[in-house]
């Protein structure tokens, strides 16, 4: 079993759909499949892009 990983949302997070078009963060609902792109490693992971996989 692996430990949970925590992420911090960066100040300039970009939310996009699979086609790469910008979307509102509110379109991402609980349970939605997403790809999270981040900078950093270890304890400090800062999300800079979230891609909705639908």
C-alpha positions in Angstrom: 0.0 0.0 0.0 1.3 3.4 -0.9 0.9 6.6 1.1 -1.4 9.3 -0.1 0.2 12.1 -2.2 -0.7 15.7 -1.5 -0.6 18.5 -4.2 -0.9 22.2 -3.9 -2.7 24.2 -6.6 -0.4 26.8 -8.2 -1.5 30.4 -8.7 -1.7 29.9 -12.4 -3.3 26.4 -12.8 -4.6 25.8 -16.3 -7.7 23.6 -16.6 -8.2 22.1 -20.1 -10.2 19.4 -21.9 -8.6 16.6 -23.9 -8.6 18.8 -27.0 -6.5 21.4 -25.1 -9.2 24.0 -24.8 -9.4 26.0 -21.6 -12.4 25.1 -19.4 -13.7 26.4 -16.1 -12.5 24.5 -13.0 -16.2 24.1 -12.0 -16.7 21.6 -14.9 -14.6 19.1 -13.1 -16.9 17.1 -10.9 -16.0 14.6 -8.1 -15.1 11.2 -9.6 -14.0 12.8 -13.0 -10.9 11.3 -14.5 -8.1 13.9 -14.8 -4.4 14.0 -15.6 -2.5 16.3 -13.2 0.7 17.9 -14.3 2.9 19.3 -11.6 6.4 20.7 -10.7 8.5 19.5 -7.8 9.0 16.3 -6.1 9.0 14.9 -2.6 6.8 16.9 -0.2 6.4 19.9 -2.6 4.3 19.2 -5.6 2.7 22.3 -7.2 0.0 21.6 -9.8 0.2 23.8 -12.9 -2.1 22.0 -15.3 -5.2 19.7 -15.0 -6.6 17.9 -18.1 -10.2 16.6 -17.9 -10.1 13.2 -19.5 -13.7 13.1 -20.9 
